[in-house]
Amino acid sequence: MKVLGIETSCDETGVAVYDTGLPGVTGLRAHAVYSQIALHAEYGGVVPELASRDHVRKLLPLIRQTLADAGLGVSELDGVAYTAGPGLVGALLVGAGLARALAWALELPAIGVHHMEGHLLAPLMEDDPPHPPFVALLVSGGHTQLVAVEAIGRYRLLGETLDDAAGEAFDKTAKLMGLPYPGGPQLAALAERGQPGVFRFSRPMTDRPGLDFSFSGLKTQVLLAWRDSDRSDATRADIARGFEDAVVDTLAIKCERALRAADCRTLVVAGGVGANRRLRAKLHEMTAGFGGRVCFPRPALCTDNGAMIAFAGALRLQAGQHDGEAIPVVPRWDMASLPAVG
């Protein structure tokens, strides 16, 4: 089954074709992502109306490019998958509307995919994929969640952030230190030059039981340290390193707790922050300590992309699931409400 995937939940336009007849990541026939970073940079954050308009401009050319890269015509597609939520409602409607129109014209089944399920399932495209049950850490600019995955489509929330998501905390911390947009990757790069231990910030909510997260207080600690510092380049790098170490340690501590609570040895990590080099190293070290394993998608598939939507949609379409002719989008969507696959 060859499935076209369309992702337009926020500020990346992603398109991909996944072929279930090929194993693992070789089934990804082609994918392309257009980022709107330059468009939103002067505003210091995503402007929803501008994001929607840019998806309108870029989506059709990107579909044509991706099909050409895959060596396929539209008549060779077997289904269409698109992000139906969570996300910005206007941006979601652009992708959903085009996907439904294309499916109707070609008389193909179409399905709306949960954005975070797409992230969660992305590591299953890699070689030696994990098999449920496992624990998943979904960590991005909008979400930080620990989820028990009993089967594809059977998810149980173990813990989540009570305020800022980890990626959001990266972006806001970078902004208060004067780093350019998008701040998270800039801060992580700066932290590479920092000295560990010069600034030590708390590991929030690790001194009490539970699997929830909170990063707003950590952000305030960095603000106070930055305000009282000499603001030199070296100090900026040391503060960035201290912040990154605090976030990475916090995520690792909570992941270990979740694995032990679930009596599980396999951790899956997905979402934009999953590309962080230090987080990957820490979680590999943590899981190896008790004979477990951690699975990531390749860095290019950590951020929003059409490949994860095509893959997640293909799994559901293969199971006989598809949507009607309406164009529903769900800006806020509980992943636990999804139907199981198979």
C-alpha positions as CSV (number, residue, x, y, z in Angstrom):
1,M,0.0,0.0,0.0
2,K,1.4,3.4,-1.1
3,V,0.2,6.2,1.2
4,L,0.7,9.9,0.7
5,G,1.2,11.7,4.1
6,I,0.6,15.4,4.6
7,E,1.7,17.3,7.7
8,T,0.6,21.0,8.3
9,S,0.0,21.2,12.0
10,C,2.2,24.2,12.7
11,D,5.1,25.8,10.9
12,E,6.5,23.0,8.7
13,T,4.9,21.7,5.5
14,G,5.7,18.0,5.3
15,V,4.9,15.5,2.5
16,A,6.0,11.9,2.2
17,V,5.1,8.6,0.5
18,Y,5.3,5.4,2.5
19,D,5.1,2.0,0.8
20,T,4.1,-0.8,3.2
21,G,5.3,-3.4,0.7
22,L,8.9,-2.5,1.6
23,P,10.6,-3.2,4.9
24,G,11.3,-0.6,7.6
25,V,12.7,2.7,6.5
26,T,13.2,1.5,2.9
27,G,9.4,1.9,2.7
28,L,9.9,5.6,2.8
29,R,9.9,6.2,-0.9
30,A,10.4,10.0,-0.6
31,H,9.8,12.8,1.8
32,A,10.3,16.6,1.9
33,V,9.8,19.3,4.5
34,Y,9.6,23.0,4.0
35,S,10.3,25.0,7.2
36,Q,8.7,28.4,7.8
37,I,11.5,29.5,10.2
38,A,12.5,32.5,8.1
39,L,8.9,33.6,7.8
40,H,8.3,33.8,11.5
41,A,11.7,34.8,12.7
42,E,11.0,38.6,12.7
43,Y,8.0,38.0,15.0
44,G,10.0,35.7,17.4
45,G,7.4,33.0,17.2
46,V,4.8,31.3,14.9
47,V,2.0,33.6,13.6
48,P,-0.9,31.3,12.9
49,E,-2.4,33.2,10.0
50,L,0.9,33.5,8.2
51,A,1.5,29.8,8.8
52,S,-1.8,28.8,7.2
53,R,-1.2,31.1,4.2
54,D,2.3,29.6,3.6
55,H,1.0,26.1,3.7
56,V,-1.5,27.0,1.0
57,R,1.4,28.3,-1.2
58,K,3.8,25.4,-0.5
59,L,1.7,22.3,-0.2
60,L,0.8,21.5,-3.8
61,P,4.4,22.1,-5.2
62,L,5.8,19.9,-2.4
63,I,3.4,17.1,-3.2
64,R,4.4,17.2,-6.9
65,Q,8.1,17.2,-5.9
66,T,7.7,14.3,-3.5
67,L,5.7,12.2,-6.0
68,A,8.4,12.9,-8.6
69,D,11.2,11.9,-6.1
70,A,9.3,8.7,-5.4
71,G,8.9,7.9,-9.1
72,L,5.1,7.7,-8.7
73,G,2.1,9.3,-10.3
74,V,-1.0,10.1,-8.3
75,S,-2.8,7.2,-9.9
76,E,-0.4,4.8,-8.2
77,L,-1.4,5.9,-4.7
78,D,-3.5,3.6,-2.5
79,G,-4.4,6.1,0.3
80,V,-4.0,9.5,1.8
81,A,-3.1,10.4,5.4
82,Y,-3.1,13.8,6.9
83,T,-2.6,15.5,10.3
84,A,-6.0,16.1,11.8
85,G,-4.7,17.4,15.1
86,P,-3.5,18.6,17.6
87,G,-2.3,21.8,16.1
88,L,-3.2,25.3,14.7
89,V,-6.7,25.0,13.4
90,G,-6.1,27.0,10.2
91,A,-2.9,25.2,9.4
92,L,-4.6,21.8,10.0
93,L,-7.5,22.7,7.7
94,V,-5.1,23.5,4.8
95,G,-3.6,20.0,4.8
96,A,-6.9,18.2,5.7
97,G,-8.8,20.0,2.9
98,L,-6.3,19.2,0.2
99,A,-5.9,15.6,1.4
100,R,-9.7,15.0,1.4
101,A,-10.1,16.6,-2.0
102,L,-7.3,14.5,-3.5
103,A,-8.7,11.3,-2.0
104,W,-12.2,12.1,-3.3
105,A,-10.9,12.9,-6.8
106,L,-8.9,9.6,-6.9
107,E,-11.5,7.6,-5.1
108,L,-9.0,6.6,-2.4
109,P,-9.5,6.0,1.4
110,A,-8.2,8.8,3.6
111,I,-7.5,9.1,7.3
112,G,-6.8,11.8,9.7
113,V,-3.8,11.1,11.9
114,H,-3.1,12.2,15.4
115,H,0.1,14.3,15.3
116,M,1.6,12.9,18.4
117,E,0.8,9.3,17.4
118,G,2.8,10.1,14.3
119,H,5.8,11.1,16.4
120,L,5.3,8.1,18.7
121,L,5.3,5.6,15.8
122,A,8.2,7.2,13.9
123,P,10.9,5.0,15.5
124,L,9.0,1.9,14.3
125,M,10.2,2.8,10.7
126,E,13.8,2.3,11.7
127,D,15.8,-1.0,11.5
128,D,15.2,-3.4,14.4
129,P,12.0,-1.5,15.5
130,P,10.7,-1.9,19.1
131,H,7.5,-3.8,19.6
132,P,4.8,-3.0,22.2
133,P,4.5,-3.0,25.1
134,F,7.0,-0.1,25.7
135,V,7.1,3.3,27.4
136,A,7.2,6.4,25.1
137,L,8.6,9.8,25.9
138,L,7.0,12.4,23.6
139,V,9.1,15.5,24.0
140,S,8.6,18.6,21.7
141,G,7.9,22.3,21.7
142,G,4.2,21.6,22.5
143,H,4.2,18.3,24.4
144,T,6.1,16.5,27.2
145,Q,4.4,13.3,28.0
146,L,5.2,9.8,29.2
147,V,2.9,7.2,27.7
148,A,2.5,3.5,28.2
149,V,2.0,1.8,24.8
150,E,0.3,-1.5,25.2
151,A,-0.3,-1.8,21.4
152,I,-0.6,0.5,18.5
153,G,-3.7,2.7,19.3
154,R,-3.8,1.6,23.0
155,Y,-2.2,4.4,25.0
156,R,-2.2,5.2,28.6
157,L,-0.9,8.6,29.9
158,L,1.6,8.2,32.7
159,G,2.7,11.8,33.2
160,E,2.8,15.1,31.5
161,T,4.1,18.6,31.9
162,L,2.0,20.9,34.2
163,D,3.2,24.0,32.4
164,D,5.9,24.5,29.7
165,A,6.8,21.6,27.5
166,A,10.6,20.9,27.4
167,G,11.0,22.3,23.9
168,E,9.0,25.4,24.9
169,A,11.3,25.9,27.9
170,F,14.3,25.6,25.6
171,D,12.8,28.3,23.3
172,K,11.8,30.7,26.0
173,T,15.1,30.3,27.9
174,A,17.0,31.0,24.7
175,K,14.9,34.1,24.0
176,L,15.5,35.6,27.5
177,M,19.2,35.1,26.9
178,G,19.0,37.0,23.6
179,L,19.5,34.1,21.2
180,P,17.8,34.3,17.7
181,Y,14.7,32.4,16.8
182,P,14.2,29.4,16.8
183,G,15.9,29.5,20.2
184,G,15.9,25.8,21.2
185,P,18.5,24.5,18.7
186,Q,20.6,27.7,19.2
187,L,20.7,27.1,23.0
188,A,21.6,23.4,22.5
189,A,24.5,24.4,20.2
190,L,25.6,27.1,22.7
191,A,25.6,24.5,25.5
192,E,28.2,22.5,23.6
193,R,30.7,25.2,24.4
194,G,29.7,25.5,28.1
195,Q,31.4,24.0,31.1
196,P,29.4,21.5,33.1
197,G,28.7,22.4,36.8
198,V,29.5,26.1,36.6
199,F,25.8,26.7,36.9
200,R,23.7,24.0,38.5
201,F,19.9,24.4,38.4
202,S,17.3,22.2,40.1
203,R,15.9,19.0,38.5
204,P,12.3,20.0,38.9
205,M,9.8,17.6,40.6
206,T,12.4,14.8,40.9
207,D,12.4,15.1,44.7
208,R,8.9,13.8,45.0
209,P,7.0,10.8,43.6
210,G,5.2,10.9,40.3
211,L,5.8,11.2,36.6
212,D,4.6,14.7,35.8
213,F,7.0,17.5,34.7
214,S,7.3,21.2,35.3
215,F,9.8,23.5,33.6
216,S,8.6,27.0,34.4
217,G,10.5,27.2,37.7
218,L,13.7,26.1,35.9
219,K,13.2,28.9,33.4
220,T,12.9,31.4,36.2
221,Q,16.2,30.1,37.8
222,V,18.0,30.7,34.5
223,L,16.5,34.2,34.2
224,L,17.8,35.1,37.7
225,A,21.3,33.7,36.9
226,W,21.4,35.5,33.6
227,R,20.3,38.8,35.1
228,D,23.0,38.7,37.8
229,S,25.8,37.5,35.5
230,D,28.4,39.4,33.6
231,R,26.7,38.3,30.3
232,S,29.9,37.4,28.7
233,D,30.0,34.8,25.9
234,A,31.6,32.2,28.3
235,T,28.9,32.8,30.9
236,R,26.1,32.6,28.4
237,A,27.5,29.2,27.3
238,D,27.9,28.0,30.9
239,I,24.3,28.9,31.7
240,A,23.1,27.2,28.6
241,R,25.0,24.0,29.6
242,G,23.5,24.2,33.1
243,F,20.0,24.5,31.7
244,E,20.4,21.7,29.2
245,D,21.9,19.4,31.8
246,A,18.9,20.1,34.2
247,V,16.4,19.3,31.5
248,V,18.2,16.2,30.3
249,D,18.6,14.8,33.8
250,T,15.0,15.5,34.7
251,L,13.7,13.7,31.6
252,A,16.1,10.7,32.3
253,I,15.0,10.4,35.9
254,K,11.3,10.4,35.0
255,C,11.9,8.0,32.1
256,E,13.6,5.5,34.5
257,R,10.8,5.8,37.0
258,A,8.2,5.2,34.2
259,L,10.0,2.1,33.0
260,R,10.3,0.6,36.4
261,A,6.6,1.5,37.2
262,A,5.5,-0.2,34.0
263,D,7.9,-3.1,34.5
264,C,9.3,-2.5,31.0
265,R,12.8,-2.4,29.5
266,T,12.1,-0.5,26.2
267,L,11.9,3.2,25.9
268,V,10.8,5.0,22.7
269,V,11.7,8.7,22.4
270,A,10.1,11.0,19.8
271,G,9.5,14.6,19.1
272,G,11.8,17.5,18.2
273,V,13.7,17.5,21.5
274,G,14.5,13.8,20.8
275,A,17.2,15.0,18.4
276,N,19.2,16.6,21.3
277,R,22.6,14.9,21.3
278,R,23.0,15.0,25.1
279,L,19.5,13.6,25.8
280,R,20.2,10.7,23.5
281,A,23.5,9.9,25.2
282,K,22.0,10.1,28.7
283,L,19.0,7.9,27.8
284,H,21.3,5.3,26.2
285,E,23.4,5.2,29.3
286,M,20.3,5.0,31.6
287,T,18.6,2.1,29.8
288,A,21.9,0.2,29.3
289,G,22.3,0.4,33.1
290,F,19.5,-2.2,33.6
291,G,19.8,-4.1,30.4
292,G,17.1,-2.1,28.5
293,R,17.1,-0.2,25.2
294,V,16.1,3.2,24.0
295,C,14.8,3.8,20.4
296,F,14.9,7.1,18.5
297,P,13.9,8.0,15.0
298,R,16.7,9.5,13.0
299,P,17.2,13.2,13.7
300,A,15.6,14.3,10.4
301,L,12.4,12.5,11.5
302,C,12.3,14.0,15.1
303,T,10.8,17.3,14.0
304,D,7.4,17.6,12.3
305,N,7.4,15.7,9.0
306,G,5.2,14.0,6.5
307,A,6.9,10.6,6.8
308,M,5.6,9.9,10.3
309,I,2.0,10.8,9.1
310,A,2.3,8.6,6.0
311,F,3.6,5.7,8.2
312,A,1.0,6.1,11.0
313,G,-1.8,6.5,8.4
314,A,-0.6,3.5,6.5
315,L,-0.9,1.3,9.6
316,R,-4.5,2.4,10.2
317,L,-5.5,2.2,6.5
318,Q,-4.1,-1.3,6.3
319,A,-6.2,-2.2,9.4
320,G,-9.3,-1.1,7.4
321,Q,-9.8,2.2,9.2
322,H,-10.6,5.4,7.2
323,D,-12.6,8.6,7.6
324,G,-15.8,9.7,5.8
325,E,-16.0,12.6,3.4
326,A,-16.1,15.3,6.1
327,I,-13.0,17.4,6.9
328,P,-12.7,17.2,10.7
329,V,-9.7,18.7,12.4
330,V,-9.2,18.6,16.2
331,P,-6.9,21.3,17.6
332,R,-7.0,19.6,21.0
333,W,-7.1,15.8,20.9
334,D,-6.6,13.2,23.6
335,M,-4.5,10.4,22.2
336,A,-6.0,7.9,24.6
337,S,-9.3,8.3,22.7
338,L,-7.8,6.7,19.5
339,P,-9.1,3.3,18.4
340,A,-6.7,0.4,18.5
341,V,-5.1,-1.0,15.4
342,G,-5.8,-4.7,14.7
